[in-house]
């Protein structure tokens, strides 16, 4: 987190989180549409089912490390970019889960006394 004396850290652009996290499927979907590649063709090329690829592209399924490497081989998009987006998406989604955040707060209270 970036801090500047006298400025609320929440007001510094580098500290802001997007209101909606970006799923790697969004990036991939735009990329294959731009390149004019069909989902069926890409799925066949990388050796995964159309359903799995479609679920990733429509943000219903996470991209795995293996799938990210397959996409990298086929499209040249670095796998670490895709897996990094997935991790950021997972973290932001978890932070929006109120019951999970309450659970974390309770654990932190307990841990502070230990």
RALIN-V630951 format. One record per run of one state. SS is the DSSP state (@ for helix, = for strand, . for the rest). FROM is the first residue (numbers start at 1). LEN is the number of residues. If there is no record, write none. Layout:
# RALIN-V630951
SS_FROM_LEN / SS_FROM_LEN
This chain:
# RALIN-V630951
._1_3 / =_4_1 / ._5_2 / =_7_1 / ._8_1 / @_9_3 / ._12_1 / @_13_3 / ._16_8 / @_24_12 / ._36_3 / @_39_8 / ._47_3 / @_50_8 / ._58_7 / @_65_11 / ._76_3 / @_79_17 / ._96_2 / @_98_16 / ._114_1
